[in-house]
Amino acid sequence: MKRYAVLLVPVFLFAGTITKTLELSPTELIITSANGYDVVQLRNAGSITEPGRPALPVVPVNLAIPANATVTGIEVIPVEVEVLAGSYRVHPAQEPVVLSSKSQPGFVPPDPEVYSRSEPFPGRVYDWNGYTGAMMGWRVCGFGVYPLQYEPASGRLTLYKRLQVRVSYQEGAVSPVRLSERQLAAFAPAVRSVVVNPEDVGGFAPEIRQTDQLDCDYAIITSGSLASTFQSLADWRTKKGLYTRIFRTDSISARYPGRDLQEKIRNFIIDYWTNHGLIYVLLAGDNSLVPARRARCVVGTTTDDIPADLYYADLQWSWDGNRNNIFGEMSGDTVDLFYDLFIGRASVDNATQVNTFISKTLFYEKTPTTDYLQRMLLPYVMLWSSSGYSGRVVSETIAAKTPSGWTDAYIANPTTTTPMRDSINRGYHFCHAAAHGDDYGFYTESGTPIYTTSTASGQTNSTRPVILNSIACISGNFEAEDCLAEALMNNAYGGAVATIMNSRYGWGTPPTMGPSEKLDCIFYDYYFIGDTVEIGRNHCSSKSVYGYIAQSQAVWRWCYYELNLFGDPALPMWNGVPGTMSVQNRDTVTTGAQSFQVTVTSGGSPVVGALVCCYKPGEVHEVGYTNGSGIATVTINPLTTGTMYLTVSRKQYLPVEKTVVVVPGTPQPYITIIRTFVDDGGNNQLDPGETADLYVTVKNIGSAPATNVAGRLRTASGYITMSDSTASYGTLNANDTARGDRYRLTASASTPPGSQVSFTLNITSNEGSWNPTFSLTVGTPQQPGQLWVNHDTGNCKLSVTALGSIGFTEPPSLDLGAGFCYPKTSASHLYYSSLLVGNSESYVVDRFYGRPA
């Protein structure tokens, strides 16, 4: 009898439970009247949207779990209940309404089957779709809680004031990502601001990715024709502590896989987020230069493909799970909806617009006019006179969030463009417009313009640029030729320093505030209450609160997709007159390794937590934070004479820029790696199972000769063996390079294609030693996010996966794959299949380690 051996790798799974208490106060309820019904709302909650059913609140809840875990179960138990005084007739949910619609659809009456019930509605305490998401490296589970139960027959309304939430999870279920220390420091506050268990975020953090190489904190993605024009912005972000690089779309297209430029750009971002420490992305071009991915959404009878820059920031899966080239569908596609990094767009198409974008950004950030920074402008119109629903509702909601000392100015029902134009010219830091809209303006219900692209282009508020967001339809449609958001941003003499607008229809759900209004409101919650300073962090984090509702309700997903940031994601938002800092440091340093101390004070008192960055191009980029005494000590190693830039920044303080002169120290060599070359006689790449020669070129960038230079190559990877690990480089004078002789490597045939293997080169000389590192990619990496491929030959097509399954990855919710198609142009004829193996008819196992029935 033939026997088959199957290697079983043990995977240790550990179960755990997180228990949290959610508390709700009756004071958070907002109960008003409309159409003879009671409109019940809860601050920052969504609502049930099934037409005809009671429109009760839904509270989105996000909870962090360990980085290698998946949620297996949720329990929500009411522990304190209050029956609200009185009898209620809860307003039935209505059809969502496009905000550019001139009228509402007809009133949807109460569903008689529901409204005749004596048992509570909705009759359940929570909803969960069984999915565990990922946000910025953390595992996050989103679900919805129903804090109110309504008994229609009696009119009784019950509030769950306190609920106990128990979330069970299984560890070892997924492979955690690894993030750089700087990524962890940047992302942890954003995750804490979104989850209900912020105290667990530190303990549940992903592992640290160790590297000696300089990561890329901030990527500017633009066309070849505009790349050089963004250099001044890249220089400022780098000086301020975010190491910034400019990447051309043509280079990305040549180097990364993908069906189109959008997918190639996303795969580049995934690579740099995973392997190079990426935190911020600026899509630096309009749609013709850096094209948007369109995401499909269907609300009732309305279908559209929505330009969504979220595609470049939500890096899980492919966004096209069913491989039909329609992205972001609610059914069949895999969209996580949590942001993994901070993103914004500079919608420009020429050098003049680039210069305007940078000039406005740097002026606002470095030398802001301070007399307008606590002023909020709130223009609004009647949205639907048939029901009396006005933009005043969202305007007053935003005004209620502004702290003491702020000025809130309403423009109620304007009939010309003059009031909004003149107010912005006088100076308002923020403006929220509640109006109808199209690509080129804001309008009243009857179509009278209250603000247009020509108005925006004529603004003269250059020293007081506005930050403007709006519920209006299509005003952020950057696929059009210079939409309203672009006109505001590209005005060199005024307009906006940042805008957040809709690329398609905004949606309302009168008589309750709809998703467009709620998303705009929570932006201000994060700004005023959450102390989220940078606009990209504020935009991404505030939207992520509603990730679960956008997973489960189409109208929310539509609004989630379409709301894009026009502006630099790292732009700090002032919330008052910024403080000033005094910085003391040495004016001169010598070449060579040393500690550099910086003392930061304000009004004679130490400034704690100020970011200190020392930057000398090509040699030094080191950061540190001031301690309780206002002192930061940074280790620097300038290699040549010249100028080192010193920049100190802290939220709500003006940045300080200084220069430090670097003079010659004791002459010394410094050997570093400048390039590597693999000679395998073929594709110049080390592939699994291959032996090749590796040449490592080094350079003496120091100020003295290095004699008897030799290298010894080391790696901790078990996939690599070396038959020749040493090379000689001879004598290297200052600024000399040498290729040396070969190192000889063999990659195991079992090396996973695309593996990044890290090497350390121990360089010795008579004058000293150095240990630079580099990495090589073994084999061709799989396209990020791809777990399956098609065998597509002859007349049939069959998908195979990396999970042991055939046809699909998982039935039916994460069904990536084409199944089995015969003929291959047909739909799949396979529900689910798997690979199995056995050594007798009584012992057959599949990938689930169970006998088939």
N, C-alpha and C positions, 0 to 999 in steps of 0.2 A: 504494500500500500504506500502510495506517495504521501509524504508529510510536508507540510508547509509551515515555515517559521515566520511569525509576524512579530516585529519589534514593538513592544508597548512601552511608551514613555510615560512614566507616572506624572500626573498633574495633581498637585495638592490643592484642594478647594476648601476654603474656610468660610463659614457662614457668620453673619453678623446682623445686628439690629440697631437702628438709630431711632430714638424716641424724642419727639419734640412736642411742645405745647404751643398751639396757636391761640391767640387771644383776640377777640373782637369786641368792641364797645358799641352800645347802641348809639353813641354820639357820632360814630362813623357812618351811620346810615343817613341817607338823604331821601326823604319821602315827599314827593310833590304830587300834584294832580294834573291829569290831562284826559280829555275825552270821557270824563266821568269815571275814571279809574285812578288807582293809586300807582304812581311810578316809583318803584323801589330801586335805589342805587346804593352802591357801596364804593367809597373812595378807592380809586385805582383798580377796581375789579372790572372784569368783563360781565357779560350777562348771557342768559339763555337766548338763542336767536331763532329757534324753531317757530315760525309764524303761527300765531294762535295759542301758543302755550304761555303760561305765566313767565314774564320777563324778569326772572330772579337773578341775583348776582352770582357770578362764578369767580372765585378767588384763585388766581394762578399761584402755584407753590413750586419752588425749585429747591431741591435738597442735594447737597454734595455727599458723595460716597467715596470709598477708597478708589484709588486710580486704576486698580486692576479688577474692579468689581462690576457686577450687573445686578440691578434690582430684581428680586424674585417675587416680592409681594408688598402690598400696602394695606394698612389698616388705619381707619380714621374713626375715632370714638368720641362722641360728644360727652363731656364731663361736667359742663355747666350750661344750663339752658334757661332762657328767659322768653316767656310768652309776652309779646308786645301788647300793650293796652289798646283796646279798640277792635273793630272789625274792618277787614281790608278787602278791597276788590282789586287785585293786582292786574296791572295793565298787560294785555297780551302782547307778546313779541310781534313786531311788524317786519315786513320785508325790508332788507337793507336798501338804502336809497343812494344813488350816485349824487355826489355833491354838486355836480354841474346841472343836474336835472332841475327844470323849472317848476316841477310839481311832484308831489308824492304820489305813489300808487294808492289805490283805494284802501280804506281801512280794513285790516284783517280782524274779524270778530274773534272772540274767545272760542277755543275748541270745545264744543259742548261736552264731549266725552271726558276731557280733563277737568273742566270747570264744574262738573256735576259730582266730582269725587268727594268722598268724605275722608279718604286717607291722604296723608301728606304728599305734596308734590315738591321736588322731583322724586322723593321717596328714596333717594340715595344720598350719601354724604360726600362722595368723591367720584371722579372719573379718572381713569388712567389708561393710556393706550398700550401699555406693556413695554414701552420703549425707554431705554436709558441713553441719554445723550452725552455729548462731550463739549465742554466749553473751555477753551484756552488751556487744554491739557488735563483739566479736571473732569471727572465723571459726574454728571448732574442728571438727576431724574426730575422731570416736570410732570405735574398732575394738577387737576382742578378740584377745588373744594366748594361745596354748596353750603354756605353758612346759614341759610334761611330755608325753612320748610313751610309750605303754605297749604292749608286745608281749605280748598275752594268753597265747599258747601257751607262751612261755618264762618269763613272769613278769618280764621285764626292764622296768625303769622308768628312763627317761633324762630328765635335767634339762638344759634349755638355760640355762646359767648366764649367758651373755652373748649378746644378740641385737642385730644391726644392723637398724635400721628406716629405710627410705628412703621418704619420702612425696613424690610428685610433684604439682605443682599448676599450674593455669593462672590467671594474673592477668588482670584485666579481664573476668572471667566474670560478676561481680555488681557492683552499685552499692553501695559501702560506705556505712554510716550515718555520721552526724556526731554527736558527743557533746560536751556542754559540758566544760570543763576539770574541773569538780567531779565530773562523772560519770566521766571518765577516771581521776581520782585515786581514786575510791571503788571502781570496778570492776576496775582493773588488778590489785590484790592478790588478789582473788577468782579471777580467771582464772589468774594465776600459780600459785595453790594447786591448780589442777585439772589443768593440762597438764604434760606431761613435758619441755617446752622453755620453762621460765619466762624464760630469758634472752632469748627472742625476742619476748616480749609487748610490750615497749616499742616495738620496731621495727615490729611488725605492728598497732599500735594504729589504730583508726579516726581519721579526721580530726576536728579540733576545730571545733565549731559556735560561731562568734563571735557574741556578743550583748552589748549594753549594758544589756539589761533584766534585772531580777531574776528568776532562775529559781525554780522550785518544787522543792526537794530532797526534800520529804516530803509525801505526800498522805494525809489522813485522810478516808476515804469512809464516810459515815454517813447516817442518815435526817434529815429536817428537824427532827424532834422532839428528836433528841439532839445536833444540831450544836453548839449553844452549850455543852453540858456538856463537850465535848472541848477547849475553848479553853485551859485551863490546861496541858494536855499540848502543844498546839500552841505555846504561848508558851515552854515550857521547851525544846522541840526547837529553836525558832528562836533563843533566847538562846544555846544551846549550839553553834550554827553551821549547823544544818539549817533553811533557810527553809521553814516549814511552813504549809500552807493546808488548810482544811476544805472538803470538797466534799459537797454534798447529792445523794442519789441521785435525787431528783425533778428537780433541775436537770440532772444528767447525762442522765437519760432524755429530757428535752425537747430537748437540744442535740446528742446523738450518735445516729448510725444504729445499727440492730441489730434482730435478730428478737425479742429479749427483753431484760430488764434486765441479765442477765449479759453479753450481747454488747455492750451499750451501755457498761457499766462498763469492759469490756476495751478497747473502742475509745477511750474517754477516757484510759485508762492508756497505750495506744499513742501517742496524741497527745502527752500530757505527757512521756512518755519520749523521744519523737522530737524534740519542739519546745520543751520547757520544762524540761529538765534533771532529770527525775524519777529518784530513786534508791531511795526507800523508799515502801512502801504499807502502810497499816494499814487493813484491812477492819474497820470499826468498827461492828459489829452482828452479831447472830446470824443464822441462816439466813433468818428472816422479814424482816429489814431489809436485809441485804446477801447475797443468795442465792448459794449455791455453784453452780458448774457441775459437773454429774455427768459423769464420764468412764467410758465403757464398757470393761470388761475381761472376758475369758473365760479361765479357767484350768481345763482339763479339762472337766468337766461343770458347773462353777460359773460363772455369769454374774451380773454386778452392774454397777450404775451408781454410781460412787464420787464422793462430794463431794471435789473436788480444787481447793484454792486455787492450785495450780500454774498453772491456767488463766489466772489474772490476772497471772502473773509470767513465763510462757513466751510471748513476744509474737510469735512467728513464725507465719505462716499463720493458718488459721481454726479449726483443731481439728476441722473438719467438711468435709474435702476432697470427700467424695462427696455432701454436701448432703442427708443423710437425717435430719438433726436428732438423730443419735446421735453424741456427741462422743468424740474420743480413741481411736477404734478402731485396732487394730494394722494392719488392712488397710483401705485406702481413705481414711483420714484423714491429715492432715499435722500431726504433732506433733513438735516439735523436742526437747523434754525437757530443754533447758538453761535455767536461770533467767536472765532478763535484768535483774532487779532483786531487791531484798530485800523480802520480804513476810511479814506476820503478821496474826493476827485477834484482835480483842477481841470475843469472842462474848457480847455484852451486849444487853439489850432494854429497860433503863430507866435513869434518871439515877442511881439508887443504885448499880447495878452499874458504871456508868461511873466514878463517884467512887471506888469500890473499886479498879477497874483502875488508875486514875491514881495513887491514893494508894500502892498497893503498888509500882508502878513507880518513883515518885519516892523513896520511902523506901529501896528497895533500891539505887537509883542514887546518891543523895546522902548518906545517913547509915546505911550498912549496919552491922548487928551483925557483929563480926569474928571471934567465937570459933567459928563453925561453918563458915567458908568453905572449909575443907579437909577436909570430912567427906562421905563417899559412903555411901549406904544402898542395899543390894542384896537386896531380898526376892525369893525364887524358890520355885517349887513343882515337883513332878514333872509334866512335861507329858504323857508317855505312858509309863505303867508297863509296858505290854506290851513295849516295847523298851528300857526303862531310860533314856529320854531326858529329861533334866531341865533346868530353867532355870538350874541351877548352871553349865552350860557358858558361856552368854553372860555370866552374872554374873562368873565368874572371868576371862573375857576382858576385861571392862571394868576389873576390879580390877587387872589386869596393866598397865593403861595409866596408873594414877594415880602421880604422882611421889612421891619421898621426902618425908616429912612429912605425907602425907595419911593419914586413917583410913578404912579400908574395913570396913563393918559388914554382915555377912550376916544375913538372917532366913531360915533354911532351913525350908521346908515348914511355914509357920504354919497353924494350924487355926482361928484367930479373927481378928477385925479389930484386936485390942488391940496386938499387937507393932508393927505398921506405924504405927498411930495414935500410940502413945506415942513411938516413935522420931522421927517427924516433929515432934511437939511439943517434943521435947528439942532438935532442931535438926540437920538435915542439909541441906547446900547442894544436893546432887544426890541424886536417887533414881531408880533404874531398876528397874522391876517386871517380872519374867519369870514370867508367869502366864497362865491362861485369862482371858477377859473377855467382857463385854457392854457395852451402853450405860451401865450403872449400877454397874459394879464389876469387881474382880479376884477370881478364884476358883481353887480347887484343881481337880484332875482330876475329883473327884467332885461338884463344884459347891458346895463350902463357901466362903462369902465370906471373903476376907482383907482386903478394902478396898472400901468402897461410897461412893455419893454422900452418904449420911447421915453416914458417917465423915468424909468430906472437908469437908462443911459444918460439922462440929463441931470442926475443928482450931483450936487456940489459939496457933499459932506465929507470931503477927503480926509479931514482931521478927526472925524467922528464916524467911522464906518460902523454900520449896523450889522447885527446878527439876526437874520430873519427866517422864521419858519411859518408854515401855513398848512391848513387843512385843504386848501383849494385844489381842484383837479388839474393835473397835467402841467402845472406851472414849472415843474422840474423835469420836463421831458427833454433830456439832452440829446435825444435822437433827432429832434427838430433843429432847424437852423436858428441858433441863439434864442433859446427859450427865456422865460423871465428870470429864472435862477442864474443863467449864464449872463444875461444883461446886467444884473446887479453885481456879479463878480467881476466882469470884464470892463467895468467903468473905471477908468484911470483917475477920475476926479471925484469919485464918491461911490455911493452904492453900498455894497456889503463886503465884509471880510469873510463871512461864511453864511451859507443858506442851507436849510434842510427842507426839501420840497418833494412833492409827489410826481413820479414819472408817468402815472396813469391816473384814472379817476380816484378821488377821495371818496370815502363812503361814510354815511351817517346811518344811525338807527333810531330816529326820533320815535317817541319823545325822550329816549335816553341818549346820552352821549355815545357816539359810535367809535369805532376803532381809530379813525383818523384823529378825532379829538382826544381820545385817551392817550395815544402815542405822543402827541404834542404836549399834553399836560405832564406826562411823567418825565419828559425831558427836563422840565423846570423843577420837578421834585428833586431830581438828581443834582441839578445845578445849585439849588438853594439849600436843600436839606442834606443831600448826600455828599456835598463838598467834592464833587467830581469836577476837577478843574479843566482838564484838556477836553476839547470838544469831541474828539474821536472817541475817547473813553466814555464820555457822557452819552453820546449817541448810541454806541454799541451796547453799553450796559443797560441803559434804560429800556431799549427795545427787547433785550433778552429776558426781561421780567415776564413778558407776554409770550415767550416761546411756546409754552404748552397750548395756550388758546389758539395761537396761529397754526399749531399742528392739527387742531381739531375743528376749527371753524374757518370756512373758506374766505369769508369777508375779512377776517383778521389776517389770514395769510396774504391776501391781496395787498392790504395796507402795509404789512410788514415788509413785503418785497419792494414796494414802490418808493419807500421813504429813504432817500439817499442824501448823504452829506456832500455838499460842495464846499471844499475848504481843506486846509491842512489838518490831518487828524491829531497832530501834536500841538495844535494851537491852544495856548492857555487862555481861559476866559476870566477876565477880571470881574470881581464882585464888589468893587469899591476902589477908593484911591489906593494904589499900590504903595507898599512900604519901600524904603531905600536901605541899602546895605553898604557897609564900609568893609573893605577887604584889605588885610595886611598880609604881605608875603615878601620873600626875597625877590629883588629885582633881577638878580643874576644867578644862574646856576652853571655848573660845569658839565661837560660831557661825562657820561658814565652813570652807573646805577647809584641811586641815592634816595633819601626820604625828603619830601617837599611838604612843608607845613603851611597851611593857610588858616587864618583866623578871620571869622566873619561876625560882625556886630551890626546892631541897628540901634541908634540912640544910646550907644554905650552899653547895651545889653547883648549877650551872645545870641546868635541866631542858630537855632537847633534844626538839623535836618536839611540844611542847604546842600545842594548838589554842586560839587567842585569837579571840574573837568580840566585836565591838562592835555593839550593836543599839540603835537609837532608832526606834520604830515609825513607819513611813511615810517615814523619812529616811535612816537608816543601817543597813546590814547588811553588814559587812565582816569578813573572817576573814584570819588569818595564822598562821604557825607559828614557834615559837621556833627560833633558830639555835644553833650550838655554844656560844654564850655565854649561852643562855637568854633571848635578846632577840627580840621580835617587833615590827616597825614596821608599823602599819596606817594607811592613808590614809583619813581620815574627812571628811565634809562635813555636819555637823549644820546644819540650816537655821533652827531655832528653839530658843529656850531650853527647859530642862526637864531630864529625866533620860535619860542613856545607860546602858544595861546592859553590863557587862563580865563575860564568863564565860570561864574558862580550864579546859580539860579535857585529860586525857591518859590513855591506857589504864593501868589499875592505880594510878591516883591519884584521890583524891576531888576532885570539881570545886570550883572557887572562883567564887563569885558576888560581884560588887561593883557599885556604882553610881558614875557620874561625873556631876557637875553641869555642865550646859551653860549658860553665861552669855552675855549679848550681846557680840558682837564689833563691829567697825565695821559699821554698818548697810549692807546691800547687798541688791539684788534677786536673785531666783533664779527663772527662768522655766522651767516644765516643762509637758509635755503631760498633759492629764487625760482627753481623749476625742477620738474622731474620728467623723465621720458622712459616709457616702456618699449623695449625692442623685443617683440615676439616673432618677428618675421612676417607679421600679418597686419592686424588691425590696430597695432600699438596700444593694446589694452590687455591686461592680465585677465584671463577668463578661467572659470572653474576647470580644474584638471590640467592646466597649462603651466609650463615652465618658461620663464622669460628673464631677460636681462633688464635690470633697472639702473638707470643713470640718474644721479642726483647732482645737480649743479649748485654750487655754493658760491657765496660772495663775501668778501671782507668789507663790511660797511663801516668799519672802525677807522681809527686814525694812525695805526701802526702796523707793521708787517706781522704776519703769523707764520712761523716756520714749522716744518715737519707736520703739516696738517694731515690728519687721518680721520676716517669715519668708520663707525661700527653701528650697523643697523639692527634695531630691535623692534619686536612687536609682541603684544600679548595675545594676538589672535591664534586660536588653535587651527585655523584653516591654512595658515601659511607656514611653510618650511623654507629654510635658507641654506643653500649649499655653499654660498660665498657671501658673507655678511660684512666684509671689510673692504675699504677702498682707500687709496692714497691720493692726496691733493697737492702735495709738495708745499712750496712757499707761496703765500698770498700776500702781496703788498696791499696797502690801503686801496680800496675800490677795485681790486682784481677779482676775477671770477675763474673758477676751474670746474671742469666736468668730472674729473677723476676717472677711475676705472669702474667696472661694472659691479653691481650686486646681483646675485642670482637667486630668483624666487620661484617657488612652486605653490600654486593654489590647489587645495584639495578639490577633487571632483564633487565633493558634497557641499562646497561653498554656495550658499544661496545667491543666485544672480542679483547683482546690485548691491552686494554687501560693501559697506564702507569699512576699510581696514586702516587702523591708525598705526603709524610708525613713529619711532623716536630715533633720530640720528645723533649718536654720541660723537661729537667732534672734539678732537684733542689736538693740541699744539704745544710747543715749548712755552708759549706765553699764557695758556689758559685752556678752558674747555667750555663747550656750549651744548645744549640739548634741544635743538629745534624739533618740531613735530610736523608731520604732514599725513595725508591720508590718500589711499588709492581706492577706486571703485573696482571691484572684481566682478566681471561680467556686465551684462546690460541690465539695468534696473527695470523691473516691471513698471508699467504706467501706474502712478500712485492711485490707490483706491480700487484697482482691478483685482478681483478675486477669482475671475473666471475668464475663459477664452472659448471661442467656437472652433470646433473641427468642422470646416466648411468645404467639403470636397464632393464631387459628383452631384447627386440629386438630393442629398440630405444634409442637415446641419444638426450638430449635437454640441451642447455646452458641457465643458468639464470644469471643475472648480478646484481651488487649493484647499478645500475643506473635506475632501473625500466624497462629496456628493456629485451627482451627475444630473445635468439639466438645469438645476437651480441651486442657489446657495442654501436657502432655508424656505420651507413652505409655511404659510403663504405670504407673511408680512414683509420679509426681506428677500423677495424672490428675484435675486440678480441672476441673469442667464436667459438664454433663448429657449431652453428646453430641448425637445427633439422635434424637428420640423421635416416632414416629407410630404410633398416636395419642399425644398428649403425655403421657398417663398411663402409657404403657408404658415398658419399659426401653429403653436406647439401642440403635439398630441400626447405630451407626457405631463403627468401631474408632479410626480416626484420619484427619484430613483437614487440608489446609493451603491457604493462599492462594498462587496462583502467577500470574506475569505473564510475557509474552514479546513480542518484536517480530517473530518469524518462527517457522515450525514447527521450525526447527533450533536456536532459542535460547529456551528456556523455563526460568525459574528459580523456585524457591520460597524460603521463608524460610531454608532451609539452604544457599542459594547452590549448589545442585546440580541437574542435570537429572534429572527423574523417569525411572525405569527403563522 
